[in-house]
Amino acid sequence: MQTLRLLFTALLCLLITGSSFAGPLEEVYDNTLSGKVVDKASHQPLPGATVYLPDLHVGASADAQGNYTIKNLPKGRFLVEVRYIGYAAFTANVNINGATTHDFELSETLIEKNEVVVTGVNLATSLKKSPAPVSIIRRDYLDQHISTNIIDAIARIPGVNQLTTGPAISKPFIRGLGYNRVVVIGDGIRQEGQQWGDEHGIEIDDYNVGKIEVLKGPASLVYGSDALAGVVNIVPPPVLPEGHIKGNVAANYLTNNGQVSYHADLGGNLHGFSWNVFGTQKWAHDYKNKYDDYVFNSRFNNTNYGASIGLNKQWGYSRLSFTSFNQNLGLVEGERDSEGRFLKVINVNGEEQEAVADNFKSYSMNLPKQKINHQKIVWDNNLYLHNGGRLGLTLGYQYNQRREYEDVLAPDDPALRLRLKTFNYNLKYFFPEMAGWQTTVGVNGMQQQNRISGEEFLIPEYNLFDFGVFAITRKTFNKLTLSGGLRFDTRSLDAKALYLDEEGAPIAEPKDGGSTKFTAFDRNFSNVSGSVGLSYEASDKVVLKLNAARGFRAPNIAELAANGVHEGTIKYEYGNQDLKPEVSTQVDGGVEFNTQHVSLGANVFYNHITDFIFSHKLLNAAGTDSIPAEDNEEGYSAFKYEQNTANLYGGELMLDIHPHPIDWLHFENTFSYVRGTASNATDSTKYLPNIPAGRWLSELRGNFKKVGGTLRNAYVGLQMDMNLDQNNVFSAYETETPTEGYTLLNANLGADFVNRNKKVLFSLHFAVNNIGDVAYQNHLSRLKYAPENEATGRMGVFNMGRTFSVKLAVPIDIK
């Protein structure tokens, strides 16, 4: 570790004194990109169009005549993205050498065909050149649809689902895999916040988002262990063009749970110095549905904020960002009396007593509850070298504190407290383009320290060190793009012992009458990952893709060593120290077909995983639930982790009908399906747990660039969300139960309101989810396994009912 610290100290010194690489900067880096952005048909200028280089985090805005200029650029070949509202984005690879001129022509259309991908690749590329399947949604999509958290916002992407514990807690599942098998990236580093837990959500603000990219399939090549199923990359808003100060003020209200959200942000860029600040507050009381009425203790509140500063100069760029995510949320246990009324525990003269819950519309918190605080600092640097190469260094520090409160007699004393400190590092060298090959080598990983306290203990304290070295390359041969690479990873995990006295308090050494809660152990994991893929543009309408990847995932601390009640998941968990790493081999194939009238996409995959880790319920000698007595007053059933060989297969089908010349009309349909089976299993253990049901999403939408003299970018849509029956479940030991299918209808409409000068005054969005107020349980809802409602005979708690939403956004634009 001391050697590693010295290495990074030396690298930081190189960044600070970067001019020593190149001699006089004004001679080496005197490169600019300038030109004009116009309408392709009329050749009229498009003032305000943005020209952006994703790899360099720098851009410009076109002036009234459509002219733009970007200074302080390195020599080389870079992807340039050009955007303007109401026009299809344009992307092109531009060779920058000295004073470079490049004009852009944009086509007026409401169909997006030229998205830029930065996830899972060494350099930014267009979506059609990425061999791995990637889905992208932008800020305007998030504004137009109802969501209660950041993962809920992306759960409509085909192949993407969410495991939920109420409206505040969502975990991403990609093609049937979740938890530590999905890596979430925020601000350029992997998000680390006890993501092994069912009731542990993602600590990223859903307003501080520029776009979200979801890569489906093993991505261990770039991100190391845990990216077995894919990656969710939450990209913050880009740096503003030179000479601008812009911001936004937004408010949102949801009727079902009274959710109120406020957000404000402001940023600027002057002479290469950029800055940004934001803040978000959110409150929600208990939600309701037709069967349960109000679901007690499903309330939550958030207070999030952050800031960043950056500098773009001839030597490169450096950017420092800070975010703070703070959330209080109730944990739904689902206990009810014989009449089906939810119960709560109260303090009556120093004694615990049950009472009928009655304050469903209150925004104050009840017990049990969680309190999460997540602070993150990221320092992102890019140094331009005299030979045309680049050196990138990203350092991050995260502090995640998660506390659970459940004792009404001591409401301020956490029963469970987890403190996770993570140091992330990522060093890359981007070689100059050689014979068309774009190659990147690097090292990345993390150092982690987890500490525990409180009255209950679920996982032990541990130290973790993760290190990986990789090489990625890519080349385009006319219409064929080939990419691939190799990676080696090693991870060491040192778990600490914990001894308890007769009262359950930690002690230094085991004593008579005491007990061993956790035993100490060391585990080391290493593996080789790789991928190779191609994208072939068979014609201007057809793109073919094929990708093969090998990834791995080391067991997490809960799978190895859990021993205790997992409050939010309603179960008692046992770890297994003998677990081996999961190894995945996946093949993806896809085809994309685009014409003026129809867009069609199809992807299929097969994923073979050796030593797949899952938990199942334990039974006692009598064949009934095994219910540990220790630290288990609630009487939760016991679950233990084990392994088997798994096979997952399925795919996604997308069809968008947009008949020309009425390009404003869209009829979009997506269908996704995944099936997961275990090898050499019995009928009850044949299927893997937590596999989502087949899903058909259909939307009829109209997009209108202009409506009269007041409205711009108007839209109206009607959506159908059909989830099929899921009967292929891991039914052994009553671990999982089948789920009935359901169909939801949703609708939305909105527009930008402009003044006479076509400047946006404000944006207004209306939406309604579950128009028919259908009572349903999603197969990946943990509340489905809450106790039975004795008054109705229905098991568990149902999802949210009908919800109306109104959102107002007011832009701030200061030149």
N, C-alpha and C positions, 0 to 999 in steps of 0.2 A: 504493500500500500504506500510506503514511503517513496518508493521508486515512481509509482504512478503520480503522486502529488508533485514530485520534482519535474516529471515530464510535462504536466499541465502548466506548471509555473513557467517553464521554458517556452511553451507554446504561447502563453499569454504575452510574454515579453516580445516574442516575434511579432505578434499582432500589433502591439503598441508601437514597436519600432519598425513597422512594415516597410517604410521607405528604403530601408537598407537592402531589400531584395532587388530594387529596381533602379536605383540611382535617381536622377532628377525626375520627379513625378510628372512635371509638365511636359517632358519629352516622351515619356513612355505611355502615359494614359490620356493623351489629348485626343480622345475619341468621343464623337457625338453622333446621335441619331436624330434626324429631323426630316420633315416632309409635310404632307397635307393629307387630311382625311375628308373624303367627299362621298356623296351619294353616287352609287354606280350608274344609275339610270340618268339622273339629271346633272351630275357632276357639280351639284351645289355643295358648298362647304357644310360640314357638320360640327358647329361650335359646341364645345363641351365633351366631344368624344374623348375617351381615355385610351392612351397607348401605354401598355404596361409590359415589363419584362419580369416574369415571375421568378426566374432564377436569381435575379439581382435585386429584387424588391424595390424597384425604382420605376417611375413612369411620369407621364405628362398629360396635360389636358389641352385639347385643341382650342385656339382662340377664335374670335369672331369670323376670321377668314379661313378657319380649318387648319391653320398651321400649328405645328408642335415642334418642340426641341427637347431632347434629353441629353444632359451633359454628364461628365465624369463616368464614362463607361470603359470597361476593359476591351481589349481586342479579342475577337472570337466570334463564334456562331451561336446565336441565342434565339429562343422562341419569343416572338412578340405577339401579344394579344391586344386586339383593338375592339372596344365596345362602345355602343351608343344605343340608348333606349329606343325600342321599336325596330331595331336592325339586328340581323344575325351577327354574332361575334365573328371576327376574322382572325385567323392565326397564320403566321408565316415564320419560317426560320430565316433570319437576316444575318449576313456576315458584316460585322462591325469592324472597320479598319480606318482610323482617321475620321475625317468629317464624312459621315455616311448619310445618304439621302434615300428615303423610301416612302413613297406615297401609298395610301390605302384607299380602296373603294369598298363600301359596305352596301349590302343588298337589303332593301326594306322588306322585312319578313318577320313574322311572329313565331317562326320555327327555329329552334336552337339546334345547330348541327356541329358547332366548332368549339366544344368545351375543352378547356385545358386541364390536364391531370398533373398533379405533383406527388401523389401518393404511390409508393411502391416503385418509383423509378429514380434513376440517378439524376436526371435533368427533366425539367418540365417538357411535356409533349402533348400533342392533341389526343383527344379521347380515342379516335379511330386508330391511332398508332400504338395504343397500349394493348398488349396481348392478354393481359388479365382483365376480367370483367370489373368495371368501375362504374358506380352510379354517382351522380353529382346533383345536389340541390343548392340553390342560392337563397340569399336573404329574402327576396320577394316571395318565394315559395313558403318560407316560414311565416311571413306576415299574412299570407292568404289562408292558412289552415290553422285549426285549433290544436293546441298542444299544451301540456302541463309541465313538461321538462324537455331537455335537449334530445333525449333518445326517443321520447314520444313523438317528437317532430319528424324523425326520419323513419318511423316504423311503417310508412306506406311504400317505401322502396321495395320493389320485388326482391324476394330472397332475404329480406331483413325483418326481424320480429323483435319484440321486447318482452322480457320476463319482468312482471310487475308485482309490487307489493303495495297496492294503492296508487293514487295518481301522482305522488311525488317521487316514487322510487321506480326507475326503469333501468334495465340492463340490456345492452344490445345482443341479439342473437343473429348470426349470419349462417344461413343454410343449415340450421339445426344445431349450431354450436355457439356457446356463450361463455360467461365467466372469464377465467384467465385465458381462454382460447381466442378472445378478441382483444386486440390492443387499441386503445383510444388515444389519439394524439391531440394535444391541445397546446397552442403556442409553439409548435415544433418539437415538443418532447412528449414521451409517453406518460399518460396520466396514471399516477399511482395513489390509490386511496382505499386499500383493503377490498379490492374488487372481487375477491373470492366469495363474498357473502351475498346471499339472495337479496337481502334488504339493504345492500350498499349501492347507491346510485352513482351517477357520474357528476363530479363536482366542477362543472363548467357552466358558465352563465349562458342561457339560450338567446340572449340579445347581443352578446359580444361575438357575433359570427358574421363572416363574410360569405363563406360557403362551406359545405360539408361534402367530403368525398368518402365513399364507402367502397373499399376493395374487397372482393369476395374471393376467398381462397387463401392458401398458405402464403404468408408474406414474411416468413422468418429470415429470408435473404437480406432484407433491409432492416428489420426491426428485432430480430433475434427471437428468443423463447417467448412464447405466449401468443404470437401472431399466427396461430395454427388455423383459425377459421377465417381471419381477415383483419381489416383495419378500418376504424372510423376516424378519419382525420378532420377535426373541427378547426378550420382555418379562420383566423381572426380577420377583421376588415383590413384591406391593403393600405399601405402608406399613401397618403393623399398626394396628388400632383403638386409640383413646386408652385409656391405663391398662393395657396388656397388655405382657408380655414373653414371647415365644415363640421356639421354635427346633426343631431337628431334628438327629438323629444317624443316619446311614445307612451301611450297608456292603453291598457287592455282590461276588459271585464268579462268573466264567465258567469253565467247565471246559476249553473247547477251547484257549484261549490263556493259561489261568491268570490271567486278568485279575482283579486285586484293586482295589477302589475303596473309599475312605473319604471321608465328607463330614460336616461339622458346620456349623451356622449358628445364630445367635442374634440376635434383634432386639427392640426395644421402642419404646414411644411414651408419653411422659409430658408433659402440659401443652403439647402441640404440638411437642415436641422428639423426633424419631425417630432411631433408629440401627440399624445392622445390620452384622454381621461374618460371614464364611464362609471355609471352607477345604476344598480337595479334593485328594486324592492318588490316583493311579491307576498301576498297573504291569501290563504284559502281556509274556509271552514270545512266541515264534513260534507262529503258528496252524497248523493242519493240515487236510488234506482227504484224500479217499480216493485220489486220483491222485498228488499231490505228496508225501504224508506231511507232515512239518513244513516250512513254507516259510521258509527261512533269512532272517533279518534283517527279519522283519515285526513285531518287537517294538517297544514304545514305553513311555514313562512321562510322567506329567503331575504338576505341582504348581501348583495355582491357588489364589488367595486374593483377598479384597477386603473393602471396608468402605464404609459410607455414613453420612452424618449429614444431617438435614434439620430444617426449621423451618416449621410451619404456623401462621400468625397472621392477624390481621384484614386485613393488607395483602396477603396472598397466601402463597406458599410459596417456599422456596429449598432446594435439595438438592444436596449434593456427594458424588460417589461415585468410588471408585477400585477398579480390578480389575487383577490381574496373572495372565497366562496363560503358563505355562512348560512346554515340551514337548521331549522328546528322542525321536526316532523313527528307526528304520532304514529304508533305502531298498532295496527288493528289486530286484536286477538279474537274477536268474534264471539265472545261469551254472551249468551242470552238466557233469559228466564223461560219458564214454561209457556209464556204468552208470546215469545218471540221478540221481546224487547231487549236491546243491548244493555249490558251491565257495565258498571265502572266500580273501581275500588276507591273508597273515601276514608278519611281519617275522622273517626268519631271518638273524641276524648282519649286519644292515644291508642286506639285500637283500629285495626283494619276491618272494614265492613263493606259488603256489596250493596250497591244502590242502582236503581234504574237510571240510565243515562238520559239527560234531558236538555243539554246545552249544545245541540248540534250546530247551531249557527254562530257559536262563539268562536272568535279567532284566538283565544287564549289556549295554551297547550295543556293537555292532560297526560297522565301516566298510563301505560309506559310510553316513552318518547326517546328520540335520538336527537343529539345535538352534534352537528358536523361543522368543523372549521378546516378549511383547506387554503393554505397560502402557497403561492408559487412565484418564484423569481426565475426568469430566463434571460440569458445573455447570448445573443445570436450575432456571430461575426463572419464576415466574408472578406478575405484579403486577395486583391488582384496581384498576380505575379508577372514579372517582366516577360516570361516565356509564353504567356497566353493562358497559363493555368490559373487555378484558383484554390485557395485554402479556406475551408469552412470550419468553424469551431462553434459548437453550441453547448453551453453549460446551463444546467438547471438545478434548482433546489426546491423541494416540496416538503411541506410539513402538514400532515393530515392528522387531525385529532377527532376521534369519534367516541362519544360518550352516550351510554344508555342509562336512563333513569326509570325505576319501576317501583320504588318503595315509597308509599304515600306517607309513611311515618318519618321518612328522611328524604324528602323530595329533591333536595339539592345535592345529595351524595350519589355519585354515579355508581351503579352496580357493575358496569363494565366500562373500562376506559382503555382505548387503544391509541398509541401515539406512534405514527410512522414518519420517519425522516428518510427522504430519498435524494441522492445526488445523482443526476443524469449527466452523461458526457457523450459527445458525438463529434468526432474529428474526421473530416473528409478532405481528400485531395482530388480535384477535378482536373484531369489531364487535358492539355490542349487537344483539339480534334486532330486525329492522325488517320489519314486515308479514309476519312468518313466515320471512323470509330470514335464514339464518345464514351470514355471510360472513367470510372470513379473507384477509388479505393478508400478504405477508412476503417476506423475502429469506433465502437460505441458500446454502451452498457450502463450499469448503474451500481451504486453502493447504497445499501438499505439497512436501516436500523429500526426495529419495532420494539416498543416497550409497552407493558401492560400494568394496570393497577385497578383498584376498585374492590368490590366484594365478590364478583364472579369472574371466572377465568375460562375462556373458550379456546384460545390458542396461546402457545408459549411466547416468551420473548425470543427474538432471533436477530442475527446479523446475516446479510446476504451480499455477495459480490458477484457481479455479472459482467462478462467481458466477451466481445465478439469482434472478429476481423473479417472483412468482406471485400469483394471486388465485383463490380457490375459494369457491363458494357452494352452498347447498342449501336446498330448501324442500319441505315436505310439504303436498300438496293433498288433504285427506281420505285416500284410499287410495293416492295416487300421490306418490312421492318423486322429485324431480328434482334432479340435482347435476351440476356441471361446473366448468370453469375454464380459464385460460390461463396460460402460463409462457414466459419468455424466458431462455435460458441462454447463457453465453459461457465458454469454457475456453481458457486459454493454456498451452502446454507448451514449455519451454525445455530442450532436451537438450544435454549437454556433450560435447565431443570427448574422446577418449582415445587416447593414443599409447603404444606399447610399444617397448622396446629389443629387442635380439637375444635376450635372456634371457626376454622376456615380462613385464618389469617396467615399470610406468607411468613415463613421462617427460613433462616439461613441453612440449617441442616435438619435432616429427618430425625424426629424424636418419637418416643413412646407415645402412643395415642394419636400421633399425627398421621399424615398420608402423603403420598407422592402424587401430585396432580399431573406433572409433566416430567418425563425423563429427558436428559440431555442427549443430543445426537448431532453428528456431522454428516452431511450428504454432499456429494459432488456429482454434477451432471455435465456431460459434454456431448456435442453432436455436430454433424456436418449437414448443412442445408444447401439447397441449390434450386435453380429454376432455369428453364429455357422456354422461350415463347416466340411466336411470330404473328404478325398482322399483315394481311395481303389485300391490297386494294384491287380486286379483280376488275372493277370498272369504277366509273364515277358514281355508281349507284350501289355497288356491292362491296362489302368488306368481310373477309374471312379471318377468324382468329383461332389460335390453338396455343395452349399453355400447359406445361407440366411442371410441377413444383414439389419439392420435398421440404417439410417443415417439422419442427419439434416443439414440445412444451414440457418443461420440468414441472413436477408436482408442486402445488402451492402449499403454504404452511398449514392451512386448514385440512387439506387432504392427507398430509403427513402426520399431523399431531393434534388435531382438534380433540377436545375432551370436555364437553359441557353443553349447556343449553344455548341454542342459537335462537334468541328471543323472537326476532322478526320472522323466522322461518317455521316456527311452531314445531321444533324438533330438537332432540338431543343428538349431538354428532360425535362420532369416534373417528379419529384419523388412522392411517396405516403407514407405518414407517418403512415398509418394504416396497412401496410403490416405485415403479420404473417410469422413465419419461415416455410420454406419448410421441409417436413418430407417424407423420402423415405423408402419404403419397397421393397427390390429386392431379387429375387431368381435366382440363376445361376446354370446351369447344364452343364456338359461337359464330353467328352470321348476322350481319346488319344489311338491311335493304332500304334505301331511301329514294323516293321519287317526289314529284310535286304533289301527289295525291295520297301517298301511303308511306309510312315508316314502319318497318318490321324488324324486330330483333329477337333472336333465340339463343339461349345458352344452356348447355347441359354439362354436368360434372359427375365425376365418380371420385370418392374420397375414401381411401383405405387407411385406417388408423390402427396401429398395433399398440397394445397396452393402454387402451382407452379407459379413462378413470371415470367412475360414476359411483353414486351412493345408493344404497337400498335399505329398506327397513329391516330391522332384526326382529326375530321371533324368539320367544322363550321355549322352554322344554314342553310346555303345554300347547304350543302352536299359536299362542296369542302374542300381542304386542309386547316386546321387551321394553320395560319402563324402568330405567335406572332410578334408584332412590336418591343418590347423592346429588345435591344442588338441583333438584328437579321437583320443586313443590307443585308445579303445574301438571305433572304427570305426562310429559311429552314422550312420544315414542322414540326409540333409538334408531339411528341410521349409521352405517359404516361404509367407508370407501373401499372399492375393489376394482379389478381390471379385467378387460376382455378385449378381443379383437373386434373392431367395429367397421362397418361399411355404410357409407352414406352416399346417396345418389339422388339426382333430381335435376331441376333446372328452372328457368324463367322464360316466359314468352311475353313479348310486348308488341302491341299493334296500335298504331296511331293513324287514324284516318283524318286527313286534312285536305279536302277536295279543293283543287285550284279552279277558279280564281277566288273562291271564298275561303282564303287562308285563315280567316279569323275563327273558323269552326274546327273544333277538334273532337274526335271520339276516341278516347284512349282506353286501352284494355291491357291489363297485365295479369298473368297467372303464374304463380310460383308453387312449387311442390318439392318436398324433400322427404326421403324415407331413410330411416336409420335402423340397421339390424346388427345384432351381435352374433359372432360365430359360435358354433357348438353349444347352442342354448336351448332351453326347453321352451314350450309354448308361452309360458308366462314371463320368460326373460329374453324372448326373441327380439323384442324391439327396444331401442335405446330410449331412455327417459328424456323428457323435455324436447320432443320433436314437434314443431308447430304443425298445425293442420294445413292442408292445401288452401290456397287463398286466391280469389278472383276479385280484382279491383277494376271497376269500370267508371269512366267519367265522361260526361258530355259537357264541353266547355266552349264558351265563346270569349275570345280576346279581341278587344277593339282599341286600336291605337288612338283614335279620336272619336269623341261623342260630343257633337256641338262645339261650342267655343270654350266650354268650362272643364270638361272631363278629358283626361288622357289616360292611356294604359288601363282602360276599364276591362273588367272580366266578370263572368257569371258562370257558375258551374254546378252540376248535380252529380254526386258520386254514389256508387254502390260498392259496399265492402262485404263480400260474401266469404265467410269462413266455413269450410266443410267439416263434417264430423271427423273427429280423431279417435279412432278405435284401436289403432296400432300403438298400444301403450305397454310400458313395463309394469305389468300387473302383479308380479311376484311380491308376496308379503304385503300386498295392498299399498305398494309404494306409489303407484300412479293409477288414476282412474280415467275412463273414457270421457270425452267432452262432446256435447251436442253442438252441431253447427248452428250458425246464425247469420243473418243478413242485416246490415245497417245501411241507412240512407243518410247522406250528408249533403249540404249545399253551402255555397259561398258566393259573395259578390263584393265588388269594391272598385275603387278608381282613385287616380290622382286628380286633385282639383287645382287648376292653374289660373293665373291672372292673364291680363291682355298680352303681356310679354312672354307668355308660355312658361313662366316660372312657376314651379310647384309650390302651392301655398300649404297644402296638407294632403295626406292620404287617409282614406277611410275604408275599413274592411269589416264586413259582416259575414258571419258563418254560423251554421248550426250542425251539430253532430247528433247522430242517432235520432233522426226526426220522428221515427215511430215509437220512441221510448222503449225499445226492446230490452228485456231483461236477459242478460247473457253472461257467460263466463268464458273468458279466453283460456285456451288450454295452457298458456304459460303464465296464468295469474296464480300467485302463491295463495291468495285469499280463497281460492277454490277449495283449499284443504283446511279452512277454518271449521270450527265445530258445527254440528247439525243444528238447524233451527227446528226445535221440537214442535213449534206451533204449526209449521208447514211441512216438515219432513225433508226440506231441501238442505243439501250439504253446502257448507261454505258461504262465502259472501260474493255477491255479483258485482259486475263492473258498473261504471258510471252510466247513468241514464241520459235523457235528452239534455243538451247543453247549447245555449246560445252564446255567441261571442261578438263583441264589438271592439275594434282596435283603431286608435287614432294615432297618426304619426305626423309630426311637423318637422320639416327639414330646416336646418340652419346653414346658410351659405354666405360666408364673408370672404371677399376677395382682398 
